[in-house]
Amino acid sequence: MKVYIVRHGEVSSNVRGIYNLVDDKLNEKGIEQANILREKVKEIDYDVIISSPLIRARETSEIINVKNKEIIYDDRLAERDAGSFKGKSLDLTDRYEYWNYNTEIHQGDEELIKDFFKRVWEFLEELKEKNYESVIISCHSGVSKAIRGYFEGIEDGDFLKKGLANCELKLYEFMGDEDDK
């Protein structure tokens, strides 16, 4: 099964460098990015789009759904919960530690990275059992980091710069053998 990962278009929180406070809608640039991505998606023969339920991912899914396929919303694809950091500057946290899979440092009441990755990986394990040939997953930078960890491994645990850019597209593939990803 081919698994295309898409990060949503730009939102105001991205521009302001803050943890999302509200469920942001795409800004003008984010809509433009999604329309550009839509042109790339025309070349993909996908069966379904599976999306985070958050507005920015939903809007991106709707814009890129050029073949009018079913869009399924799954809570496990929601962005990592920033807890009390919501609406605050990204600089408030040690970003390296925030996105370090091996960290023992807890910076607040944010969703722990290992719990977050586990949530996304459980979604992927379930997806692997479906009979799709090709799916598009519309999600967030953090979710794209967890997906990368699933397919490419944890390595040194540093995921700070391993997320997708707004409306970036990346392909992974589940192989036929159950042990292969």
Buried (B, 14 or more C-beta within 10 A) or exposed (E): BBBBBBBBBBBBBBEEEBBBBEBBBBBEBBBBBBEEBBEBBEEBEBBBBBBBEBBBBBBBBEBBBBEEBEBEBBEBBBBBBBEEBBEBEBEBBEEEBBBBBEBEEEBEEBBEBEEBBEBBBEBBEEBBEEEBEBBBBBBBBBBBBBBBBBBEEEEEEBBEEBBBEBBBBBEBEBEEEEEEB
